[in-house]
């Protein structure tokens, strides 16, 4: 798998993560998740987002340097 493929895969994963974050907000707002359940999950999605953005940035650096 090339770095370009990886960057594309990570970008797709980031888009899916954004969808999950939006659905979490909806679940909280309609009362399916209480705040004490929502917060740890939301925090984990933020960590995952930062990791994915780092992977995307690193992959793009390798693309430009090759």
PDB file with SEQRES, HELIX, SHEET and CRYST1 records, atoms N, CA, C and O in Angstrom:
SEQRES   1 A   66  UNK UNK UNK UNK UNK UNK UNK UNK UNK UNK UNK UNK UNK          
SEQRES   2 A   66  UNK UNK UNK UNK UNK UNK UNK UNK UNK UNK UNK UNK UNK          
SEQRES   3 A   66  UNK UNK UNK UNK UNK UNK UNK UNK UNK UNK UNK UNK UNK          
SEQRES   4 A   66  UNK UNK UNK UNK UNK UNK UNK UNK UNK UNK UNK UNK UNK          
SEQRES   5 A   66  UNK UNK UNK UNK UNK UNK UNK UNK UNK UNK UNK UNK UNK          
SEQRES   6 A   66  UNK                                                          
HELIX    1 AA1 UNK A    3  UNK A   29  1                                  27    
HELIX    2 AA2 UNK A   35  UNK A   65  1                                  31    
CRYST1    1.000    1.000    1.000  90.00  90.00  90.00 P 1           1          
ATOM      1  N   UNK A   1       0.856  -1.172   0.000  1.00  0.00           N  
ATOM      2  CA  UNK A   1       0.000   0.000   0.000  1.00  0.00           C  
ATOM      3  C   UNK A   1       0.906   1.240   0.000  1.00  0.00           C  
ATOM      4  O   UNK A   1       1.831   1.343   0.805  1.00  0.00           O  
ATOM      5  N   UNK A   2       0.631   2.155  -0.894  1.00  0.00           N  
ATOM      6  CA  UNK A   2       1.439   3.374  -1.008  1.00  0.00           C  
ATOM      7  C   UNK A   2       1.008   4.398   0.041  1.00  0.00           C  
ATOM      8  O   UNK A   2      -0.049   4.269   0.658  1.00  0.00           O  
ATOM      9  N   UNK A   3       1.852   5.424   0.232  1.00  0.00           N  
ATOM     10  CA  UNK A   3       1.508   6.485   1.170  1.00  0.00           C  
ATOM     11  C   UNK A   3       0.273   7.251   0.699  1.00  0.00           C  
ATOM     12  O   UNK A   3      -0.512   7.736   1.513  1.00  0.00           O  
ATOM     13  N   UNK A   4       0.108   7.355  -0.610  1.00  0.00           N  
ATOM     14  CA  UNK A   4      -1.077   8.024  -1.148  1.00  0.00           C  
ATOM     15  C   UNK A   4      -2.341   7.237  -0.779  1.00  0.00           C  
ATOM     16  O   UNK A   4      -3.358   7.814  -0.397  1.00  0.00           O  
ATOM     17  N   UNK A   5      -2.252   5.919  -0.901  1.00  0.00           N  
ATOM     18  CA  UNK A   5      -3.386   5.070  -0.514  1.00  0.00           C  
ATOM     19  C   UNK A   5      -3.680   5.198   0.978  1.00  0.00           C  
ATOM     20  O   UNK A   5      -4.837   5.274   1.393  1.00  0.00           O  
ATOM     21  N   UNK A   6      -2.625   5.218   1.768  1.00  0.00           N  
ATOM     22  CA  UNK A   6      -2.809   5.349   3.210  1.00  0.00           C  
ATOM     23  C   UNK A   6      -3.457   6.679   3.566  1.00  0.00           C  
ATOM     24  O   UNK A   6      -4.371   6.725   4.390  1.00  0.00           O  
ATOM     25  N   UNK A   7      -2.990   7.761   2.948  1.00  0.00           N  
ATOM     26  CA  UNK A   7      -3.568   9.079   3.221  1.00  0.00           C  
ATOM     27  C   UNK A   7      -5.053   9.090   2.877  1.00  0.00           C  
ATOM     28  O   UNK A   7      -5.867   9.659   3.604  1.00  0.00           O  
ATOM     29  N   UNK A   8      -5.396   8.456   1.762  1.00  0.00           N  
ATOM     30  CA  UNK A   8      -6.804   8.381   1.353  1.00  0.00           C  
ATOM     31  C   UNK A   8      -7.611   7.566   2.369  1.00  0.00           C  
ATOM     32  O   UNK A   8      -8.710   7.964   2.756  1.00  0.00           O  
ATOM     33  N   UNK A   9      -7.064   6.434   2.795  1.00  0.00           N  
ATOM     34  CA  UNK A   9      -7.736   5.596   3.787  1.00  0.00           C  
ATOM     35  C   UNK A   9      -7.946   6.354   5.091  1.00  0.00           C  
ATOM     36  O   UNK A   9      -9.028   6.299   5.677  1.00  0.00           O  
ATOM     37  N   UNK A  10      -6.907   7.065   5.550  1.00  0.00           N  
ATOM     38  CA  UNK A  10      -7.017   7.822   6.799  1.00  0.00           C  
ATOM     39  C   UNK A  10      -8.043   8.946   6.672  1.00  0.00           C  
ATOM     40  O   UNK A  10      -8.779   9.223   7.619  1.00  0.00           O  
ATOM     41  N   UNK A  11      -8.095   9.591   5.513  1.00  0.00           N  
ATOM     42  CA  UNK A  11      -9.071  10.667   5.298  1.00  0.00           C  
ATOM     43  C   UNK A  11     -10.495  10.108   5.327  1.00  0.00           C  
ATOM     44  O   UNK A  11     -11.408  10.739   5.862  1.00  0.00           O  
ATOM     45  N   UNK A  12     -10.672   8.933   4.754  1.00  0.00           N  
ATOM     46  CA  UNK A  12     -11.982   8.286   4.782  1.00  0.00           C  
ATOM     47  C   UNK A  12     -12.367   7.937   6.223  1.00  0.00           C  
ATOM     48  O   UNK A  12     -13.510   8.129   6.637  1.00  0.00           O  
ATOM     49  N   UNK A  13     -11.396   7.424   6.975  1.00  0.00           N  
ATOM     50  CA  UNK A  13     -11.638   7.098   8.380  1.00  0.00           C  
ATOM     51  C   UNK A  13     -11.998   8.347   9.176  1.00  0.00           C  
ATOM     52  O   UNK A  13     -12.860   8.302  10.053  1.00  0.00           O  
ATOM     53  N   UNK A  14     -11.340   9.457   8.871  1.00  0.00           N  
ATOM     54  CA  UNK A  14     -11.634  10.716   9.558  1.00  0.00           C  
ATOM     55  C   UNK A  14     -13.054  11.180   9.254  1.00  0.00           C  
ATOM     56  O   UNK A  14     -13.743  11.690  10.137  1.00  0.00           O  
ATOM     57  N   UNK A  15     -13.491  11.008   8.025  1.00  0.00           N  
ATOM     58  CA  UNK A  15     -14.871  11.343   7.665  1.00  0.00           C  
ATOM     59  C   UNK A  15     -15.870  10.478   8.412  1.00  0.00           C  
ATOM     60  O   UNK A  15     -16.903  10.966   8.871  1.00  0.00           O  
ATOM     61  N   UNK A  16     -15.563   9.195   8.533  1.00  0.00           N  
ATOM     62  CA  UNK A  16     -16.441   8.288   9.280  1.00  0.00           C  
ATOM     63  C   UNK A  16     -16.468   8.661  10.752  1.00  0.00           C  
ATOM     64  O   UNK A  16     -17.516   8.606  11.396  1.00  0.00           O  
ATOM     65  N   UNK A  17     -15.323   9.037  11.276  1.00  0.00           N  
ATOM     66  CA  UNK A  17     -15.262   9.463  12.678  1.00  0.00           C  
ATOM     67  C   UNK A  17     -16.114  10.710  12.910  1.00  0.00           C  
ATOM     68  O   UNK A  17     -16.767  10.835  13.945  1.00  0.00           O  
ATOM     69  N   UNK A  18     -16.105  11.625  11.951  1.00  0.00           N  
ATOM     70  CA  UNK A  18     -16.948  12.824  12.065  1.00  0.00           C  
ATOM     71  C   UNK A  18     -18.424  12.450  12.113  1.00  0.00           C  
ATOM     72  O   UNK A  18     -19.202  13.056  12.851  1.00  0.00           O  
ATOM     73  N   UNK A  19     -18.804  11.452  11.323  1.00  0.00           N  
ATOM     74  CA  UNK A  19     -20.184  10.984  11.353  1.00  0.00           C  
ATOM     75  C   UNK A  19     -20.531  10.406  12.730  1.00  0.00           C  
ATOM     76  O   UNK A  19     -21.613  10.655  13.260  1.00  0.00           O  
ATOM     77  N   UNK A  20     -19.612   9.642  13.293  1.00  0.00           N  
ATOM     78  CA  UNK A  20     -19.832   9.075  14.626  1.00  0.00           C  
ATOM     79  C   UNK A  20     -19.984  10.199  15.647  1.00  0.00           C  
ATOM     80  O   UNK A  20     -20.869  10.148  16.501  1.00  0.00           O  
ATOM     81  N   UNK A  21     -19.128  11.208  15.562  1.00  0.00           N  
ATOM     82  CA  UNK A  21     -19.217  12.330  16.493  1.00  0.00           C  
ATOM     83  C   UNK A  21     -20.570  13.030  16.383  1.00  0.00           C  
ATOM     84  O   UNK A  21     -21.173  13.387  17.395  1.00  0.00           O  
ATOM     85  N   UNK A  22     -21.042  13.223  15.164  1.00  0.00           N  
ATOM     86  CA  UNK A  22     -22.351  13.855  14.971  1.00  0.00           C  
ATOM     87  C   UNK A  22     -23.477  13.011  15.551  1.00  0.00           C  
ATOM     88  O   UNK A  22     -24.398  13.538  16.175  1.00  0.00           O  
ATOM     89  N   UNK A  23     -23.400  11.692  15.342  1.00  0.00           N  
ATOM     90  CA  UNK A  23     -24.440  10.809  15.877  1.00  0.00           C  
ATOM     91  C   UNK A  23     -24.395  10.762  17.402  1.00  0.00           C  
ATOM     92  O   UNK A  23     -25.432  10.629  18.050  1.00  0.00           O  
ATOM     93  N   UNK A  24     -23.203  10.871  17.972  1.00  0.00           N  
ATOM     94  CA  UNK A  24     -23.095  10.946  19.433  1.00  0.00           C  
ATOM     95  C   UNK A  24     -23.789  12.192  19.971  1.00  0.00           C  
ATOM     96  O   UNK A  24     -24.485  12.141  20.985  1.00  0.00           O  
ATOM     97  N   UNK A  25     -23.586  13.317  19.272  1.00  0.00           N  
ATOM     98  CA  UNK A  25     -24.243  14.556  19.691  1.00  0.00           C  
ATOM     99  C   UNK A  25     -25.762  14.424  19.620  1.00  0.00           C  
ATOM    100  O   UNK A  25     -26.475  14.873  20.517  1.00  0.00           O  
ATOM    101  N   UNK A  26     -26.243  13.809  18.555  1.00  0.00           N  
ATOM    102  CA  UNK A  26     -27.691  13.604  18.416  1.00  0.00           C  
ATOM    103  C   UNK A  26     -28.202  12.697  19.530  1.00  0.00           C  
ATOM    104  O   UNK A  26     -29.232  12.975  20.142  1.00  0.00           O  
ATOM    105  N   UNK A  27     -27.469  11.603  19.791  1.00  0.00           N  
ATOM    106  CA  UNK A  27     -27.880  10.666  20.842  1.00  0.00           C  
ATOM    107  C   UNK A  27     -27.933  11.358  22.201  1.00  0.00           C  
ATOM    108  O   UNK A  27     -28.832  11.100  23.001  1.00  0.00           O  
ATOM    109  N   UNK A  28     -26.972  12.233  22.455  1.00  0.00           N  
ATOM    110  CA  UNK A  28     -26.981  12.989  23.717  1.00  0.00           C  
ATOM    111  C   UNK A  28     -28.158  13.957  23.753  1.00  0.00           C  
ATOM    112  O   UNK A  28     -28.866  14.055  24.755  1.00  0.00           O  
ATOM    113  N   UNK A  29     -28.357  14.671  22.647  1.00  0.00           N  
ATOM    114  CA  UNK A  29     -29.395  15.701  22.620  1.00  0.00           C  
ATOM    115  C   UNK A  29     -30.810  15.133  22.756  1.00  0.00           C  
ATOM    116  O   UNK A  29     -31.687  15.781  23.326  1.00  0.00           O  
ATOM    117  N   UNK A  30     -31.033  13.927  22.234  1.00  0.00           N  
ATOM    118  CA  UNK A  30     -32.376  13.344  22.340  1.00  0.00           C  
ATOM    119  C   UNK A  30     -32.532  12.481  23.596  1.00  0.00           C  
ATOM    120  O   UNK A  30     -33.595  11.909  23.835  1.00  0.00           O  
ATOM    121  N   UNK A  31     -31.475  12.394  24.386  1.00  0.00           N  
ATOM    122  CA  UNK A  31     -31.571  11.704  25.662  1.00  0.00           C  
ATOM    123  C   UNK A  31     -31.201  10.237  25.659  1.00  0.00           C  
ATOM    124  O   UNK A  31     -31.412   9.560  26.666  1.00  0.00           O  
ATOM    125  N   UNK A  32     -30.657   9.716  24.568  1.00  0.00           N  
ATOM    126  CA  UNK A  32     -30.222   8.323  24.546  1.00  0.00           C  
ATOM    127  C   UNK A  32     -28.941   8.117  25.359  1.00  0.00           C  
ATOM    128  O   UNK A  32     -28.714   7.036  25.903  1.00  0.00           O  
ATOM    129  N   UNK A  33     -28.117   9.145  25.436  1.00  0.00           N  
ATOM    130  CA  UNK A  33     -26.885   9.092  26.222  1.00  0.00           C  
ATOM    131  C   UNK A  33     -26.923  10.182  27.283  1.00  0.00           C  
ATOM    132  O   UNK A  33     -27.196  11.344  26.981  1.00  0.00           O  
ATOM    133  N   UNK A  34     -26.651   9.806  28.514  1.00  0.00           N  
ATOM    134  CA  UNK A  34     -26.514  10.820  29.554  1.00  0.00           C  
ATOM    135  C   UNK A  34     -25.115  11.412  29.452  1.00  0.00           C  
ATOM    136  O   UNK A  34     -24.219  10.813  28.858  1.00  0.00           O  
ATOM    137  N   UNK A  35     -24.937  12.586  30.030  1.00  0.00           N  
ATOM    138  CA  UNK A  35     -23.669  13.303  29.912  1.00  0.00           C  
ATOM    139  C   UNK A  35     -22.494  12.476  30.432  1.00  0.00           C  
ATOM    140  O   UNK A  35     -21.402  12.529  29.867  1.00  0.00           O  
ATOM    141  N   UNK A  36     -22.711  11.717  31.497  1.00  0.00           N  
ATOM    142  CA  UNK A  36     -21.616  10.916  32.057  1.00  0.00           C  
ATOM    143  C   UNK A  36     -21.189   9.785  31.126  1.00  0.00           C  
ATOM    144  O   UNK A  36     -20.044   9.339  31.188  1.00  0.00           O  
ATOM    145  N   UNK A  37     -22.080   9.319  30.275  1.00  0.00           N  
ATOM    146  CA  UNK A  37     -21.722   8.304  29.277  1.00  0.00           C  
ATOM    147  C   UNK A  37     -21.158   8.962  28.023  1.00  0.00           C  
ATOM    148  O   UNK A  37     -20.268   8.413  27.374  1.00  0.00           O  
ATOM    149  N   UNK A  38     -21.674  10.125  27.691  1.00  0.00           N  
ATOM    150  CA  UNK A  38     -21.261  10.826  26.472  1.00  0.00           C  
ATOM    151  C   UNK A  38     -19.824  11.319  26.544  1.00  0.00           C  
ATOM    152  O   UNK A  38     -19.059  11.139  25.597  1.00  0.00           O  
ATOM    153  N   UNK A  39     -19.452  11.938  27.656  1.00  0.00           N  
ATOM    154  CA  UNK A  39     -18.146  12.596  27.756  1.00  0.00           C  
ATOM    155  C   UNK A  39     -16.958  11.682  27.486  1.00  0.00           C  
ATOM    156  O   UNK A  39     -16.087  12.068  26.705  1.00  0.00           O  
ATOM    157  N   UNK A  40     -16.865  10.482  28.086  1.00  0.00           N  
ATOM    158  CA  UNK A  40     -15.697   9.642  27.796  1.00  0.00           C  
ATOM    159  C   UNK A  40     -15.635   9.195  26.333  1.00  0.00           C  
ATOM    160  O   UNK A  40     -14.554   9.093  25.752  1.00  0.00           O  
ATOM    161  N   UNK A  41     -16.788   8.935  25.754  1.00  0.00           N  
ATOM    162  CA  UNK A  41     -16.810   8.524  24.348  1.00  0.00           C  
ATOM    163  C   UNK A  41     -16.388   9.688  23.454  1.00  0.00           C  
ATOM    164  O   UNK A  41     -15.594   9.513  22.529  1.00  0.00           O  
ATOM    165  N   UNK A  42     -16.921  10.868  23.733  1.00  0.00           N  
ATOM    166  CA  UNK A  42     -16.554  12.052  22.956  1.00  0.00           C  
ATOM    167  C   UNK A  42     -15.062  12.339  23.082  1.00  0.00           C  
ATOM    168  O   UNK A  42     -14.417  12.710  22.102  1.00  0.00           O  
ATOM    169  N   UNK A  43     -14.516  12.170  24.272  1.00  0.00           N  
ATOM    170  CA  UNK A  43     -13.080  12.378  24.472  1.00  0.00           C  
ATOM    171  C   UNK A  43     -12.260  11.392  23.638  1.00  0.00           C  
ATOM    172  O   UNK A  43     -11.229  11.760  23.076  1.00  0.00           O  
ATOM    173  N   UNK A  44     -12.713  10.150  23.559  1.00  0.00           N  
ATOM    174  CA  UNK A  44     -12.009   9.152  22.761  1.00  0.00           C  
ATOM    175  C   UNK A  44     -12.044   9.495  21.272  1.00  0.00           C  
ATOM    176  O   UNK A  44     -11.075   9.253  20.553  1.00  0.00           O  
ATOM    177  N   UNK A  45     -13.162  10.058  20.812  1.00  0.00           N  
ATOM    178  CA  UNK A  45     -13.234  10.428  19.395  1.00  0.00           C  
ATOM    179  C   UNK A  45     -12.285  11.584  19.085  1.00  0.00           C  
ATOM    180  O   UNK A  45     -11.754  11.675  17.978  1.00  0.00           O  
ATOM    181  N   UNK A  46     -12.073  12.460  20.056  1.00  0.00           N  
ATOM    182  CA  UNK A  46     -11.128  13.570  19.864  1.00  0.00           C  
ATOM    183  C   UNK A  46      -9.706  13.032  19.750  1.00  0.00           C  
ATOM    184  O   UNK A  46      -8.936  13.480  18.900  1.00  0.00           O  
ATOM    185  N   UNK A  47      -9.358  12.073  20.604  1.00  0.00           N  
ATOM    186  CA  UNK A  47      -8.034  11.457  20.541  1.00  0.00           C  
ATOM    187  C   UNK A  47      -7.849  10.755  19.186  1.00  0.00           C  
ATOM    188  O   UNK A  47      -6.806  10.891  18.546  1.00  0.00           O  
ATOM    189  N   UNK A  48      -8.869  10.009  18.761  1.00  0.00           N  
ATOM    190  CA  UNK A  48      -8.788   9.311  17.472  1.00  0.00           C  
ATOM    191  C   UNK A  48      -8.638  10.303  16.324  1.00  0.00           C  
ATOM    192  O   UNK A  48      -7.894  10.050  15.376  1.00  0.00           O  
ATOM    193  N   UNK A  49      -9.337  11.421  16.405  1.00  0.00           N  
ATOM    194  CA  UNK A  49      -9.245  12.448  15.371  1.00  0.00           C  
ATOM    195  C   UNK A  49      -7.828  13.016  15.291  1.00  0.00           C  
ATOM    196  O   UNK A  49      -7.290  13.202  14.200  1.00  0.00           O  
ATOM    197  N   UNK A  50      -7.235  13.287  16.436  1.00  0.00           N  
ATOM    198  CA  UNK A  50      -5.865  13.811  16.451  1.00  0.00           C  
ATOM    199  C   UNK A  50      -4.886  12.792  15.870  1.00  0.00           C  
ATOM    200  O   UNK A  50      -3.979  13.155  15.121  1.00  0.00           O  
ATOM    201  N   UNK A  51      -5.068  11.533  16.212  1.00  0.00           N  
ATOM    202  CA  UNK A  51      -4.199  10.483  15.675  1.00  0.00           C  
ATOM    203  C   UNK A  51      -4.338  10.383  14.158  1.00  0.00           C  
ATOM    204  O   UNK A  51      -3.340  10.298  13.442  1.00  0.00           O  
ATOM    205  N   UNK A  52      -5.567  10.392  13.676  1.00  0.00           N  
ATOM    206  CA  UNK A  52      -5.793  10.307  12.235  1.00  0.00           C  
ATOM    207  C   UNK A  52      -5.208  11.513  11.505  1.00  0.00           C  
ATOM    208  O   UNK A  52      -4.603  11.363  10.444  1.00  0.00           O  
ATOM    209  N   UNK A  53      -5.385  12.700  12.066  1.00  0.00           N  
ATOM    210  CA  UNK A  53      -4.811  13.890  11.429  1.00  0.00           C  
ATOM    211  C   UNK A  53      -3.287  13.799  11.377  1.00  0.00           C  
ATOM    212  O   UNK A  53      -2.674  14.221  10.396  1.00  0.00           O  
ATOM    213  N   UNK A  54      -2.678  13.255  12.420  1.00  0.00           N  
ATOM    214  CA  UNK A  54      -1.232  13.061  12.409  1.00  0.00           C  
ATOM    215  C   UNK A  54      -0.800  12.061  11.354  1.00  0.00           C  
ATOM    216  O   UNK A  54       0.200  12.273  10.668  1.00  0.00           O  
ATOM    217  N   UNK A  55      -1.538  10.980  11.220  1.00  0.00           N  
ATOM    218  CA  UNK A  55      -1.231   9.982  10.197  1.00  0.00           C  
ATOM    219  C   UNK A  55      -1.376  10.562   8.791  1.00  0.00           C  
ATOM    220  O   UNK A  55      -0.563  10.284   7.909  1.00  0.00           O  
ATOM    221  N   UNK A  56      -2.410  11.363   8.591  1.00  0.00           N  
ATOM    222  CA  UNK A  56      -2.616  12.000   7.289  1.00  0.00           C  
ATOM    223  C   UNK A  56      -1.451  12.934   6.980  1.00  0.00           C  
ATOM    224  O   UNK A  56      -0.901  12.906   5.879  1.00  0.00           O  
ATOM    225  N   UNK A  57      -1.082  13.751   7.944  1.00  0.00           N  
ATOM    226  CA  UNK A  57       0.013  14.702   7.748  1.00  0.00           C  
ATOM    227  C   UNK A  57       1.322  13.977   7.438  1.00  0.00           C  
ATOM    228  O   UNK A  57       2.058  14.371   6.534  1.00  0.00           O  
ATOM    229  N   UNK A  58       1.605  12.921   8.189  1.00  0.00           N  
ATOM    230  CA  UNK A  58       2.832  12.157   7.957  1.00  0.00           C  
ATOM    231  C   UNK A  58       2.824  11.500   6.581  1.00  0.00           C  
ATOM    232  O   UNK A  58       3.836  11.516   5.881  1.00  0.00           O  
ATOM    233  N   UNK A  59       1.701  10.928   6.194  1.00  0.00           N  
ATOM    234  CA  UNK A  59       1.601  10.284   4.883  1.00  0.00           C  
ATOM    235  C   UNK A  59       1.801  11.290   3.759  1.00  0.00           C  
ATOM    236  O   UNK A  59       2.483  11.010   2.773  1.00  0.00           O  
ATOM    237  N   UNK A  60       1.198  12.466   3.920  1.00  0.00           N  
ATOM    238  CA  UNK A  60       1.362  13.498   2.887  1.00  0.00           C  
ATOM    239  C   UNK A  60       2.806  13.994   2.804  1.00  0.00           C  
ATOM    240  O   UNK A  60       3.287  14.342   1.725  1.00  0.00           O  
ATOM    241  N   UNK A  61       3.495  14.024   3.950  1.00  0.00           N  
ATOM    242  CA  UNK A  61       4.909  14.411   3.955  1.00  0.00           C  
ATOM    243  C   UNK A  61       5.722  13.402   3.159  1.00  0.00           C  
ATOM    244  O   UNK A  61       6.591  13.787   2.377  1.00  0.00           O  
ATOM    245  N   UNK A  62       5.450  12.115   3.348  1.00  0.00           N  
ATOM    246  CA  UNK A  62       6.158  11.083   2.607  1.00  0.00           C  
ATOM    247  C   UNK A  62       5.831  11.159   1.115  1.00  0.00           C  
ATOM    248  O   UNK A  62       6.698  10.907   0.278  1.00  0.00           O  
ATOM    249  N   UNK A  63       4.588  11.504   0.779  1.00  0.00           N  
ATOM    250  CA  UNK A  63       4.199  11.638  -0.630  1.00  0.00           C  
ATOM    251  C   UNK A  63       5.004  12.750  -1.291  1.00  0.00           C  
ATOM    252  O   UNK A  63       5.524  12.575  -2.392  1.00  0.00           O  
ATOM    253  N   UNK A  64       5.106  13.896  -0.616  1.00  0.00           N  
ATOM    254  CA  UNK A  64       5.800  15.060  -1.193  1.00  0.00           C  
ATOM    255  C   UNK A  64       7.298  14.866  -1.260  1.00  0.00           C  
ATOM    256  O   UNK A  64       7.967  15.455  -2.108  1.00  0.00           O  
ATOM    257  N   UNK A  65       7.840  14.028  -0.353  1.00  0.00           N  
ATOM    258  CA  UNK A  65       9.286  13.815  -0.329  1.00  0.00           C  
ATOM    259  C   UNK A  65       9.743  12.678  -1.231  1.00  0.00           C  
ATOM    260  O   UNK A  65      10.943  12.456  -1.387  1.00  0.00           O  
ATOM    261  N   UNK A  66       8.801  11.959  -1.826  1.00  0.00           N  
ATOM    262  CA  UNK A  66       9.210  10.836  -2.681  1.00  0.00           C  
ATOM    263  C   UNK A  66       9.111  11.167  -4.148  1.00  0.00           C  
ATOM    264  O   UNK A  66       9.420  10.326  -4.993  1.00  0.00           O  
TER     265      UNK A  66                                                      
END                                                                             
